[in-house]
Amino acid sequence: MKRSILTNREKEVFELLVQNKSTKEIADILKISEKTVRNHISNTIQKLGVKGRAGAVIELVRLGEIIL
């Protein structure tokens, strides 16, 4: 099995993001701060070398990291 480029938490954040959850909703669900949610999103965008959340989602789907 290939290793994910995302941490488990980053993956959880993006799985909620594609369910149209807001930063605040994701923070509440995962019991972390909104800043931490934004950090996970930002780290993922940097890892993927894309621009913005939408670009990250598209790339993660393409890589098979998340399923829509």
PATOR-745430 format. One record per residue: x, y, z of N, C-alpha, C, O, CB in turn; residue in one letter. Coordinates in nm, 3 decimals. Glycine has a CB too. Example, Ala and Ser with C-alpha at 12.3 -4.5 7.8 and 13.67 -1.06 7.14 Angstrom:
2
{{1.319, -0.569, 0.780}, {1.230, -0.450, 0.780}, {1.320, -0.330, 0.780}, {1.424, -0.332, 0.846}, {1.131, -0.447, 0.905}, 'a'} {{1.285, -0.225, 0.708}, {1.367, -0.106, 0.714}, {1.290, 0.003, 0.787}, {1.341, 0.114, 0.804}, {1.408, -0.060, 0.572}, 's'} 
//
This chain:
68
{{0.085, -0.120, 0.000}, {0.000, 0.000, 0.000}, {0.089, 0.125, 0.000}, {0.184, 0.135, 0.077}, {-0.096, 0.000, 0.124}, 'm'} {{0.056, 0.219, -0.087}, {0.139, 0.340, -0.092}, {0.110, 0.431, 0.026}, {-0.002, 0.438, 0.076}, {0.116, 0.417, -0.224}, 'k'} {{0.213, 0.498, 0.069}, {0.200, 0.587, 0.184}, {0.133, 0.717, 0.142}, {0.164, 0.774, 0.038}, {0.338, 0.615, 0.248}, 'r'} {{0.042, 0.762, 0.225}, {-0.028, 0.887, 0.199}, {0.069, 1.005, 0.216}, {0.157, 1.002, 0.302}, {-0.150, 0.903, 0.292}, 's'} {{0.050, 1.107, 0.134}, {0.132, 1.227, 0.152}, {0.074, 1.316, 0.263}, {0.139, 1.409, 0.309}, {0.143, 1.307, 0.020}, 'i'} {{-0.049, 1.285, 0.304}, {-0.115, 1.362, 0.409}, {-0.104, 1.292, 0.543}, {-0.096, 1.169, 0.551}, {-0.262, 1.386, 0.374}, 'l'} {{-0.105, 1.371, 0.649}, {-0.119, 1.312, 0.782}, {-0.266, 1.271, 0.796}, {-0.351, 1.315, 0.719}, {-0.075, 1.414, 0.897}, 't'} {{-0.294, 1.188, 0.893}, {-0.433, 1.147, 0.917}, {-0.522, 1.268, 0.941}, {-0.634, 1.274, 0.892}, {-0.442, 1.050, 1.036}, 'n'} {{-0.471, 1.364, 1.017}, {-0.551, 1.482, 1.051}, {-0.577, 1.568, 0.926}, {-0.688, 1.617, 0.907}, {-0.479, 1.566, 1.158}, 'r'} {{-0.476, 1.585, 0.842}, {-0.495, 1.663, 0.718}, {-0.602, 1.596, 0.633}, {-0.687, 1.664, 0.573}, {-0.362, 1.675, 0.638}, 'e'} {{-0.598, 1.465, 0.627}, {-0.696, 1.391, 0.549}, {-0.837, 1.410, 0.607}, {-0.933, 1.431, 0.532}, {-0.660, 1.241, 0.545}, 'k'} {{-0.849, 1.404, 0.738}, {-0.979, 1.427, 0.804}, {-1.032, 1.566, 0.770}, {-1.149, 1.583, 0.739}, {-0.966, 1.410, 0.958}, 'e'} {{-0.943, 1.665, 0.776}, {-0.983, 1.804, 0.747}, {-1.037, 1.814, 0.604}, {-1.142, 1.874, 0.581}, {-0.863, 1.901, 0.766}, 'v'} {{-0.965, 1.756, 0.507}, {-1.008, 1.767, 0.368}, {-1.133, 1.684, 0.338}, {-1.213, 1.721, 0.253}, {-0.896, 1.724, 0.275}, 'f'} {{-1.148, 1.572, 0.408}, {-1.271, 1.493, 0.389}, {-1.392, 1.573, 0.436}, {-1.499, 1.564, 0.376}, {-1.262, 1.359, 0.466}, 'e'} {{-1.376, 1.652, 0.542}, {-1.486, 1.737, 0.590}, {-1.504, 1.859, 0.498}, {-1.616, 1.904, 0.475}, {-1.459, 1.783, 0.734}, 'l'} {{-1.393, 1.911, 0.447}, {-1.397, 2.025, 0.356}, {-1.479, 1.991, 0.232}, {-1.560, 2.073, 0.187}, {-1.255, 2.068, 0.317}, 'l'} {{-1.459, 1.872, 0.175}, {-1.533, 1.836, 0.054}, {-1.680, 1.806, 0.085}, {-1.762, 1.795, -0.007}, {-1.468, 1.715, -0.013}, 'v'} {{-1.714, 1.792, 0.213}, {-1.855, 1.778, 0.253}, {-1.916, 1.917, 0.276}, {-2.025, 1.930, 0.333}, {-1.869, 1.691, 0.380}, 'q'} {{-1.844, 2.019, 0.232}, {-1.891, 2.158, 0.240}, {-1.899, 2.210, 0.383}, {-1.982, 2.297, 0.413}, {-2.026, 2.169, 0.175}, 'n'} {{-1.815, 2.159, 0.470}, {-1.810, 2.208, 0.608}, {-1.722, 2.332, 0.613}, {-1.622, 2.342, 0.542}, {-1.757, 2.097, 0.706}, 'k'} {{-1.761, 2.426, 0.699}, {-1.681, 2.548, 0.716}, {-1.563, 2.519, 0.807}, {-1.557, 2.415, 0.873}, {-1.769, 2.664, 0.774}, 's'} {{-1.469, 2.613, 0.811}, {-1.354, 2.600, 0.900}, {-1.401, 2.581, 1.044}, {-1.348, 2.497, 1.117}, {-1.262, 2.724, 0.889}, 't'} {{-1.501, 2.659, 1.084}, {-1.552, 2.649, 1.222}, {-1.617, 2.513, 1.247}, {-1.595, 2.452, 1.351}, {-1.654, 2.762, 1.249}, 'k'} {{-1.696, 2.465, 1.151}, {-1.760, 2.334, 1.167}, {-1.655, 2.223, 1.178}, {-1.667, 2.132, 1.260}, {-1.855, 2.305, 1.049}, 'e'} {{-1.552, 2.231, 1.094}, {-1.445, 2.130, 1.098}, {-1.376, 2.134, 1.235}, {-1.349, 2.030, 1.295}, {-1.341, 2.154, 0.985}, 'i'} {{-1.347, 2.255, 1.283}, {-1.282, 2.271, 1.414}, {-1.369, 2.208, 1.524}, {-1.319, 2.137, 1.610}, {-1.257, 2.421, 1.445}, 'a'} {{-1.499, 2.234, 1.519}, {-1.591, 2.180, 1.621}, {-1.596, 2.027, 1.613}, {-1.590, 1.960, 1.716}, {-1.733, 2.238, 1.602}, 'd'} {{-1.607, 1.974, 1.493}, {-1.616, 1.828, 1.475}, {-1.489, 1.758, 1.525}, {-1.497, 1.657, 1.594}, {-1.640, 1.793, 1.325}, 'i'} {{-1.373, 1.814, 1.489}, {-1.246, 1.751, 1.525}, {-1.194, 1.794, 1.662}, {-1.091, 1.745, 1.708}, {-1.144, 1.781, 1.420}, 'l'} {{-1.266, 1.887, 1.725}, {-1.228, 1.940, 1.857}, {-1.087, 1.999, 1.855}, {-1.004, 1.971, 1.942}, {-1.237, 1.830, 1.962}, 'k'} {{-1.063, 2.082, 1.752}, {-0.938, 2.157, 1.741}, {-0.974, 2.302, 1.711}, {-1.090, 2.333, 1.683}, {-0.844, 2.096, 1.628}, 'i'} {{-0.877, 2.391, 1.716}, {-0.907, 2.533, 1.690}, {-0.920, 2.559, 1.540}, {-0.870, 2.483, 1.458}, {-0.797, 2.623, 1.751}, 's'} {{-0.987, 2.668, 1.508}, {-0.999, 2.708, 1.367}, {-0.861, 2.736, 1.307}, {-0.837, 2.708, 1.190}, {-1.090, 2.832, 1.352}, 'e'} {{-0.773, 2.792, 1.389}, {-0.636, 2.820, 1.341}, {-0.567, 2.690, 1.302}, {-0.497, 2.685, 1.201}, {-0.554, 2.894, 1.451}, 'k'} {{-0.585, 2.586, 1.382}, {-0.524, 2.456, 1.351}, {-0.581, 2.399, 1.222}, {-0.508, 2.341, 1.142}, {-0.547, 2.357, 1.467}, 't'} {{-0.711, 2.416, 1.201}, {-0.773, 2.370, 1.076}, {-0.709, 2.443, 0.959}, {-0.671, 2.381, 0.860}, {-0.928, 2.395, 1.077}, 'v'} {{-0.696, 2.576, 0.970}, {-0.634, 2.654, 0.863}, {-0.489, 2.613, 0.840}, {-0.442, 2.610, 0.727}, {-0.640, 2.804, 0.895}, 'r'} {{-0.418, 2.580, 0.948}, {-0.278, 2.533, 0.936}, {-0.272, 2.403, 0.858}, {-0.187, 2.386, 0.771}, {-0.214, 2.515, 1.075}, 'n'} {{-0.363, 2.309, 0.888}, {-0.365, 2.181, 0.816}, {-0.392, 2.204, 0.668}, {-0.330, 2.141, 0.582}, {-0.472, 2.086, 0.877}, 'h'} {{-0.485, 2.294, 0.638}, {-0.518, 2.323, 0.498}, {-0.397, 2.387, 0.429}, {-0.362, 2.350, 0.317}, {-0.642, 2.417, 0.489}, 'i'} {{-0.336, 2.483, 0.496}, {-0.220, 2.552, 0.441}, {-0.103, 2.455, 0.418}, {-0.037, 2.460, 0.314}, {-0.176, 2.665, 0.535}, 's'} {{-0.078, 2.367, 0.514}, {0.031, 2.268, 0.500}, {0.005, 2.178, 0.380}, {0.097, 2.147, 0.305}, {0.044, 2.183, 0.628}, 'n'} {{-0.120, 2.137, 0.362}, {-0.155, 2.048, 0.251}, {-0.136, 2.119, 0.118}, {-0.081, 2.062, 0.024}, {-0.301, 1.999, 0.265}, 't'} {{-0.180, 2.244, 0.110}, {-0.164, 2.324, -0.013}, {-0.015, 2.335, -0.048}, {0.023, 2.321, -0.164}, {-0.228, 2.466, 0.004}, 'i'} {{0.068, 2.360, 0.053}, {0.212, 2.370, 0.030}, {0.271, 2.238, -0.016}, {0.350, 2.235, -0.111}, {0.283, 2.415, 0.158}, 'q'} {{0.234, 2.128, 0.049}, {0.285, 1.995, 0.011}, {0.254, 1.963, -0.134}, {0.336, 1.906, -0.206}, {0.225, 1.887, 0.102}, 'k'} {{0.134, 2.002, -0.177}, {0.088, 1.969, -0.312}, {0.138, 2.067, -0.416}, {0.138, 2.037, -0.536}, {-0.063, 1.964, -0.315}, 'l'} {{0.181, 2.185, -0.372}, {0.228, 2.287, -0.465}, {0.115, 2.342, -0.552}, {0.134, 2.370, -0.670}, {0.337, 2.232, -0.553}, 'g'} {{-0.002, 2.357, -0.490}, {-0.118, 2.410, -0.564}, {-0.159, 2.545, -0.506}, {-0.106, 2.589, -0.404}, {-0.237, 2.311, -0.560}, 'v'} {{-0.254, 2.608, -0.573}, {-0.305, 2.736, -0.524}, {-0.446, 2.715, -0.469}, {-0.537, 2.674, -0.541}, {-0.305, 2.844, -0.638}, 'k'} {{-0.462, 2.743, -0.342}, {-0.595, 2.742, -0.281}, {-0.653, 2.605, -0.249}, {-0.603, 2.501, -0.289}, {-0.686, 2.811, -0.370}, 'g'} {{-0.763, 2.612, -0.173}, {-0.831, 2.490, -0.127}, {-0.886, 2.408, -0.243}, {-0.873, 2.285, -0.244}, {-0.944, 2.526, -0.033}, 'r'} {{-0.946, 2.475, -0.339}, {-1.005, 2.403, -0.453}, {-0.897, 2.326, -0.529}, {-0.917, 2.211, -0.567}, {-1.079, 2.501, -0.548}, 'a'} {{-0.783, 2.391, -0.551}, {-0.672, 2.324, -0.618}, {-0.624, 2.204, -0.541}, {-0.589, 2.101, -0.599}, {-0.558, 2.421, -0.639}, 'g'} {{-0.622, 2.217, -0.408}, {-0.579, 2.105, -0.323}, {-0.678, 1.989, -0.334}, {-0.637, 1.874, -0.345}, {-0.566, 2.150, -0.177}, 'a'} {{-0.807, 2.021, -0.331}, {-0.909, 1.916, -0.342}, {-0.896, 1.842, -0.475}, {-0.898, 1.719, -0.479}, {-1.051, 1.976, -0.328}, 'v'} {{-0.882, 1.917, -0.582}, {-0.869, 1.856, -0.716}, {-0.748, 1.764, -0.720}, {-0.756, 1.652, -0.770}, {-0.857, 1.966, -0.826}, 'i'} {{-0.636, 1.811, -0.668}, {-0.512, 1.731, -0.669}, {-0.525, 1.607, -0.579}, {-0.477, 1.499, -0.615}, {-0.393, 1.816, -0.623}, 'e'} {{-0.589, 1.621, -0.464}, {-0.606, 1.507, -0.373}, {-0.695, 1.400, -0.435}, {-0.671, 1.280, -0.417}, {-0.664, 1.554, -0.239}, 'l'} {{-0.799, 1.443, -0.506}, {-0.886, 1.347, -0.574}, {-0.807, 1.278, -0.686}, {-0.814, 1.156, -0.701}, {-1.013, 1.418, -0.633}, 'v'} {{-0.733, 1.357, -0.762}, {-0.652, 1.302, -0.871}, {-0.552, 1.196, -0.820}, {-0.528, 1.094, -0.885}, {-0.578, 1.415, -0.943}, 'r'} {{-0.495, 1.223, -0.704}, {-0.397, 1.132, -0.644}, {-0.462, 1.014, -0.572}, {-0.394, 0.921, -0.528}, {-0.309, 1.209, -0.546}, 'l'} {{-0.594, 1.017, -0.562}, {-0.664, 0.909, -0.492}, {-0.653, 0.920, -0.340}, {-0.677, 0.822, -0.269}, {-0.610, 0.776, -0.537}, 'g'} {{-0.618, 1.039, -0.291}, {-0.605, 1.060, -0.145}, {-0.742, 1.076, -0.079}, {-0.763, 1.031, 0.033}, {-0.518, 1.184, -0.116}, 'e'} {{-0.834, 1.141, -0.151}, {-0.971, 1.154, -0.101}, {-1.066, 1.117, -0.212}, {-1.033, 1.128, -0.330}, {-1.000, 1.298, -0.049}, 'i'} {{-1.183, 1.073, -0.174}, {-1.286, 1.033, -0.270}, {-1.406, 1.124, -0.253}, {-1.454, 1.145, -0.141}, {-1.325, 0.884, -0.252}, 'i'} {{-1.454, 1.176, -0.363}, {-1.572, 1.264, -0.358}, {-1.699, 1.184, -0.356}, {-1.808, 1.241, -0.351}, {-1.574, 1.360, -0.476}, 'l'} 
//
